[in-house]
Amino acid sequence: MLRRLPDGEVALVYIDPPFNTGRTQRRTSMRTVHSADGDRTGFGGRRYRTETTGTRTYRDIHDDYLGFLEPRLREAWRVLRTTGTLYVHLDYREVHHVKVLLDELVGRERFLNEIIWAYDYGARSTRRWPAKHDNILVYVKDPDAYWFDSAEVDREPYMAPGLVTAAKASRGKLPTDVWWHTIVSPTGREKTGYPTQKPEAVLRRIVAASTRPGDCVLDFFAGSGTTGAAAIRLGRRFVLVDDNPEAFEVMRKRLGDAGIDYVRGSGLVGEARGEQ
């Protein structure tokens, strides 16, 4: 699919490839329904029963991870326009290897940032420091001409608001390269049930900073379609690619048919017209 895209057409490439965890990723969705003989008690003493609504999986095992990523990264770089930006979302297992690969492929001088997305949820290891962050590598096509609009980025509260003026405290501060944001809640409205779904707020920040309204965003490990959801909210076009039939099912349900122009194979490739 990537080879069919024209050169220099895309303003932003964001990918969240498999992390090569060496295991099958699995997410089981649950719901509770009112039942007189249920297994849990809720507000006012009402009884509820827990039901499993489905399990989604994919294998996250790659013997040659860099060999798997390299041709895809080459195509991603080709389709980026001169002012474009590439975001590669990884974790501690492979980020150092991929950083070296990208430095060789596109040039170390095009490296802009490493964003740390930190969260505080899930199990705690007692035999090491618990891993509670992801790494997002950011590269720009032209270090002298890339687009970055800090005015469009959502602001954060100051950790010590008493040390700044009231006006600054009210407005909030620009985010740094460390982003504190929780994962998608297993019981929240945003969840789709896809095993590796990322929070839409994280993608909105990326899309808002590195694209203009009407620009095209590409995600070729689209998964649950979060990149497309963020693009629609911000009035950007998007192309989503995935080869997992379960991802295809989730994306179609999440994004609907509005703005989706075409579908190929078992993956969805859509272009939205930016409806809010």
Secondary structure, 3 states (H helix, E strand, C coil): CHHHCCCCCEEEEEECCCCCCCEEEEEEEEEEEECCCCCEECHHHCEEEEEEEEEEEEEECCCCHHHHHHHHHHHHHHHEEEEEEEEEEECCCCHHHHHHHHHHHHCHHHEEEEEEEECCCCCCCCCCCCCCEEEEEEEECCCCCCCCCHHHCCCECCCCHHHCCHHHHHHCECCCCEEECCCCCCCCCCCCCCCCCCCHHHHHHHHHHHCCCCCEEEECCCCCCHHHHHHHHCCCEEEECCCCHHHHHHHHHHHCCCCCCEEECCEEECCCCCCC
